[in-house]
Amino acid sequence: MRPVRQEIMWQAVLDAVAALERSGPLDVLDVGGGTGGDAVRLAALGHRVTVVDPSPDALASLDRRAAEAGVQDQVMGVLGDTGELGEEVTPAGTDLALLHGVLEHVDDPAEALRTVAATLRPDGVLSVVVAGRPAAVLARTL
């Protein structure tokens, strides 16, 4: 069973997918997607997902998780962060961008938002989840 917080965030992803009202696969960018919890689930739904994360270990876990789920052809990991999304991320080429649990860890949240928003197609959707100060303190404490 997945933790409640993780399922609430997954529901935010599903809501964002539904807001796009597309019949075919989406091009999804998951910034700070780590080991690919959302990415692999989205790929299993038929979408193409690029995960940008600064941790090589997390991206290695992403590759293993995608292979185990049989979606390795639909998931790509890119080493980087909001300041360097990599050549694989096309400006205005993303249908859905996920920025979940990232803004509280960057030096310039406004710049991070601008950078990720620039990857969106004109009718794209940006899903942002930010922990409130009490939640962030509690999470770090635990």
Secondary structure, 3 states (H helix, E strand, C coil): CCCHHHHHHHHHHHHHHHHHCCCCCCEEEEECCCCCHHHHHHHHCCCEEEEEECCHHHHHHHHHHHHHHCCHHHEEEEECECCECCCCCCCCCEEEEEEECCHHHCCCHHHHHHHHHCCEEEEEEEEEECCCHHHHHHHHHC
